[in-house]
Amino acid sequence: MYAHPNQTPGCRRLGIVVRKRVGSAVVRNRTKRLVREFFRLHGDQLPEATDLVVSVGEDLSCLKLGELESRMVALTRQLRTHGHSPYRESQNASVAAAPDASGRGN
């Protein structure tokens, strides 16, 4: 998960990337629907003027919305705590600093 401030006051935007290795088009589309539903329900908990990009590298389509919510809520809490710095979810569901424009981590 990556977050970055945008130039539109009060506007929260969502981008979803689901890799082909996640599964067939049906599986990828269900995964995107789950992430969109989470954003619809919990987007107001994100900081104002934020672009959020969720990059999915594993099959989440087997999860129920509640299970996905618990994972994503933890990440959004960390995002609110750390501000607009770009963060990404690693394989073990922890949040690590993503490289900045210079190529170094924060």
C-alpha angles and dihedrals in degrees: 000000000000128000130189133169115254130207096243111093114230094004121125115191131192131210122184126198118186115180120225091239087070090076145267123341090265091056093045092049092050089050091052091048091053092050092047091051091051090051091048091052100038106022091106089065091065120090115271118266095021132149110208121194118190114197112194118199100164134055108271095164092096090060122095116234091255092056092049090047092056091052095045096043089058090052094047090050089055089046092053090048095050098039124218098335110128111260131178134196112243126208093274093052094252121129118242131179114266120220116272125222091286091057095249125114120250 
